[in-house]
Amino acid sequence: MAKQAMAASGARYVAKDIEFWNKGDDAMVQWRGEKLNCTIKK
């Protein structure tokens, strides 16, 4: 289960091997050393 963590901006959640962060139209998932960045295109 991921728990909310401190972030300079946006929302950030972390668990043992995963991190999720989002702010507005941007998001990032990091899992097992791999990072995926996403942005919504309008």
Contacts in CASP RR format, 6 or more apart in sequence:
PFRMAT RR
TARGET T0000
AUTHOR 0000-0000-0000
METHOD contacts of the structure
MODEL  1
MAKQAMAASGARYVAKDIEFWNKGDDAMVQWRGEKLNCTIKK
1 15 0 8 1.000
2 13 0 8 1.000
2 14 0 8 1.000
2 15 0 8 1.000
2 18 0 8 1.000
2 20 0 8 1.000
3 13 0 8 1.000
3 14 0 8 1.000
3 15 0 8 1.000
4 11 0 8 1.000
4 12 0 8 1.000
4 13 0 8 1.000
5 12 0 8 1.000
5 13 0 8 1.000
5 14 0 8 1.000
6 12 0 8 1.000
7 21 0 8 1.000
7 23 0 8 1.000
9 23 0 8 1.000
10 21 0 8 1.000
10 22 0 8 1.000
10 23 0 8 1.000
10 24 0 8 1.000
11 21 0 8 1.000
11 22 0 8 1.000
11 23 0 8 1.000
12 19 0 8 1.000
12 20 0 8 1.000
12 21 0 8 1.000
13 19 0 8 1.000
13 20 0 8 1.000
13 21 0 8 1.000
14 20 0 8 1.000
17 31 0 8 1.000
17 32 0 8 1.000
18 29 0 8 1.000
18 30 0 8 1.000
18 31 0 8 1.000
19 28 0 8 1.000
19 29 0 8 1.000
19 30 0 8 1.000
19 31 0 8 1.000
20 27 0 8 1.000
20 28 0 8 1.000
20 29 0 8 1.000
21 27 0 8 1.000
21 28 0 8 1.000
22 28 0 8 1.000
25 39 0 8 1.000
25 40 0 8 1.000
25 42 0 8 1.000
26 37 0 8 1.000
26 38 0 8 1.000
26 39 0 8 1.000
26 40 0 8 1.000
27 37 0 8 1.000
27 38 0 8 1.000
27 39 0 8 1.000
28 35 0 8 1.000
28 36 0 8 1.000
28 37 0 8 1.000
28 38 0 8 1.000
29 35 0 8 1.000
29 36 0 8 1.000
29 38 0 8 1.000
30 36 0 8 1.000
END
